[in-house]
Amino acid sequence: MTVETTTGHELATVWTTATGAPERLLWASRRFVVVARPIPWIDRISWWEHSPRVPAGEAAQVLERQMWQVQVRALDTGELLIVDLSVAEGPQWPITAVFD
């Protein structure tokens, strides 16, 4: 299995279910559909790389981020990938890792 960790600058347009789980995405001009139950998880952020101080009462927002790991199938080729997505406001979510 090859793992490609991204810097979070790659964005996917994500469509979600009513509960907020990813169900399909558009990434690098390719359409993907989620083919297995998405897995929610929490990632720790290297806060010292972004902010030297954590404001009182805001530690969870600064230290953690909501993530989803999804298994997707490309609609053009049938390629299967596992993708880690960082939840963001709006439909543009950063891709943090890709496993093939």
Secondary structure, DSSP 8 states (H G I E B T S, - for coil): --EEE--S--EEEEEE-TTS-EEEEEETTEEEEE-S--EEEEEE--GGGT-SS--TT-HHHHHEEEEEEEEEEETTT--EEEEEEE--SSSEEEEEEEE-
